[in-house]
């Protein structure tokens, strides 16, 4: 539950940021959510906590007065092109719909997710990869979301 709360807080804080003139200035994130295309239209944000050894990558989509977003949380060390599963590793994929206040989790609390890091530059602070999963509603419902074809490519800040 802690990871979902952190992810939700991170996403909600990011929605208050001013929109950039270039939505891909810090990277991008896209996925299919229950068969519907989803893509960021705010810069993707990445943070690496050296104390926790954890990455958090977040993407926001603001559309018609509503915000939705993904947060990907995973631990280092990074192994390129090797899929990690929330069943066997510390991986959490969260999705938040701010308007409906629904939160979905694929990892620490419920659901299942897979993430693969396809590119990693620890010197230049850049990371890219793919993700997918089945995320379950953790805010009081029984529904789920199927996430396919998720991709991200962003810079990150090391703290």
N, C-alpha and C positions, 0 to 999 in steps of 0.2 A: 504494500500500500504506500510505503514511503516514496518509492520511485514514481508512482502515479501522481502523488501530490507534488513532488518536485517537478515533474514534467508539466503538470497543469499550471503550476505557478510560473514556470519558465515561459510557457506558451502565452499565458495571460499577460505577462510583463512585456513580451515581445510585441503583442498586438497594440500596445500603446505607443510604440515607436513610430516616428514619422516615416512615411513611405519614401523610398529612394526613387530618384528619377530613373535609375537603372536597376530593375528588379533582380538582375543576376550579378550585381557588383560583388557580392560575397559568395555567390554560388547559387545552386538550385536544388530543388527537391520535387519529385513527382511520383505519382502512384495511381493505381486504379483502386477505388474504394467501392466495393460491391458492384463492380463493372462500370463505374462512372469515373472519367478522368479527373484527376486532382493535381494541381501544380501550385507551387508558391508564387505569389506576386509581391512578396516582401523579401528582402535579402535573407538567405538561410544563415543561421547563426550556429557557431560551433564553439564549444568550450572543452578544454582538457584540464581536469584537476589532477595535478601531480601528486597531491596528498592522498587522494582516493584512488588514483590510477584509473580514472573514469572519464570517458568521453560523453558529452551530451550534444547532439545535433538536433536543431529544431527548425521547422519550416512552417510558415503561416500563409494562409490564403484568406484574403478579405474579399467578400463578394456579396453584393446586394444587402449591406447592413449586417452581415454575419461574418464571423471569423471561425475558421477551423484550422487545426494544426496537428502536426506530428512531432513527437520527440522520440529520439532514439538514444538509449543509454546502454553503454557497453564498456567493458573493462579492457585495459591494455594488459599484456602486450598484444600488438597487432600481428596477425599472420595473414599475409596476402592470399587472396583467392581460395580461402578455406571457409566454408560455411560454418557459422556457429548457430546453435539452436538454444532457445530459451529453456528447453528441457534439460540441457546439460551444461549451460554456461550462464554467467550473469549478463543477461540481455533482456531489455525491456523495450517494447515498441508501444507508445501511447498515442492515442488520438483524442482530441477534444473538440467538441462543437460548443463554442462559447454561447451562442444564442439559446440553444436548448439546454445548456449546462450538462450535456452528456459526456461522460468520460469512458473511454474504451482502453483495455489493457491486453497486451499480448506478451506476457512474461511473468513478472514478479507476483502478480495477483491472480491473473486468470489468462486464458488463451494460450497461444503458441506463436512464436515468431522465429524467423531465420534472417540472419544478416551475413553478408559477405563483404569484406573490405577489398576493393579492387585496385585502389591506388592510395599510397600513403607517403607523405613527405614530412618527416618530423622536423627537418630544418626549416623548410618553407611554410610549415603549419598548414598543409593541405591534406584533405582526406576525401575519398569517394568510395561509393559502394552501392550495394543493392539490398533490398529488404522485402519481406512478405510475411504474411501470417493471418491468423484468425484472432481477432481482438474481441473480447467480451465486454459488455456494458458493466461497469463497476459502480455506476451511480444510481442503481436501483431498478434496473430492468433486466430482462432475460434475453435481449437481442444481441447480435454479434455483427461484426463487419469482417468481410474478407478483403484482405489487402494483397494485391498482386502487382508485379512490375514496378515495385518501388525503387527509386534511384535517388542518390544524393551526391553532390559534388560541391565542396565548400572549403573555405579557410576556417581555421579555429584559433582561438586565443588560449595560450597555456597559462595556467594560474598556479 
